[in-house]
Amino acid sequence: MARPYWSGQIQISLVQFGVKLFVATEAKSDIHFHQIDRKSGERVRHQKVLASAVDEAPDEAADPVEKNQIVKGYEYSKGRYVTIEPEELEELRVPSKHTMEVTQFVDEADISPEFFEKPYFVVPENEAQGEAFATVRKALIDTKKVALSKIAFGGREHVVAIVPAGTDAHGGMMAYTMRYAAELRDPADYFGEIKKRTVDADSLALAKELIKRKAGHFDPSKFVDGYEVAVKELVDAKLKHVPLPKEEKRAAGKGKVINLMDALRKSVNGGKADEDEEKPAVKKRGLSLVKPAAKKSARHEVKTAKRRKSA
């Protein structure tokens, strides 16, 4: 098993048990870019140098600063810093560095998805912690509640939501770090100008039918990174010296512009129009209408009568 990202206690009132957190995600992409000099083809590397050295001689290579000489600095006023040593950060008085004290239980539906940030696996620290761990997990399942706490790592204190992992197929829990409300932009700044509309009942019924037909169980294995696939195709073409794959230009839309009802109806029909729209005009057999002759003018009738008399 991998090394735990965090080890400590979960505390609920007087109940306390040890847990370990493991990062639940990992980067799977094989695409990694480096900065390369266009002329020489050599890799460009970055070095940490003094800002004053760059300001005084921007065209000259500055001497790099040794790693052990670099410390964190907090800018308390413009251009003025307080230096902070790593061991000073380690000694910060933050209780959540070692204990996640649960302060509240909320309904699952109370937390909007935009607040969730990153998932972690939560397991008992050892066999002795298993009973309390399993009891709290089962209680969360039965009550359909989420435990809210705080945890400090990575240079900040996070709000964290603790929930059971999946079903009883495995007895783990998940911890999700969450965003603070102040980190989310005000949706009113973006949604405020959207006009309220009355939804047509027929269009709504078709939209629901379309959703119903495309509904299914979520299978994450069906989703792949299309950008990564396209980059690999590009790299492979360059290595083989074959024409580079390019995005196909979309043809401009032709024909009449269909309205929402037409689009929904065709979508429900699998991209096909209604039968009435698809049928070509058919000439009816049997009786047919004959276009009546245009009425003759009075002047034309007089001329015709004179011709008959002279004859």
C-alpha angles and dihedrals in degrees: 000000000000122000112275116253091214135008125193146098137306109214125194109177103299094345113098132169136167122251141175125219123212125189106255097203136058136183109259099173116116091199113104123161128203128195110255131188106244094217103042100024090227123140116258115226129196124227130194110240137166114277090222091057091055092046093051097044111014093169095052129079109253124216111260119244114241115248094238089057094059118094134166118269130198113211105222093171135005108305094349122110142186111216117226123197122218093243090054090058090049090057095052113133100241113139093197090067087083108013133046102206111197108225101173145013118215137179116268091238092056093074116076114220093241090070094062115093119166133359128228132185114238119205133168113271091232142337093281090062093051099092097053090041093053093044094053091044092053091047090054090050094050095045094039089226134145121221115225122205142137132255131186122215139115094043098304145059116255133199106236133199117208118202138162114270112240117303135321088288085097129012102226135117134219130226119201120195109221138209121247117244090246089060093061118080118237107268090208088071089063105026098038095089095051107112119228112245135192108241115227111238095222093048090048091051091052091047090052091049090051090051091047092053093049095042120117146138117294111254110180092191090071092066121081133175103262092188091058091049091051093049091051090052090051093050092046091051091051092050092049093043093233128138111293117247112248134189112266113243112241115237116241113262113268132200130024124334110252122216127235094267092052092047092050093045093050091046091053089049091054096261095313126117123238116285091249091056094046097050114097119227110276123205110237119233125226120024117028132183117253118211108242118239117256116261115259119238122249091246090056091051091053093051091049092052092051091052091053093051094049089050 
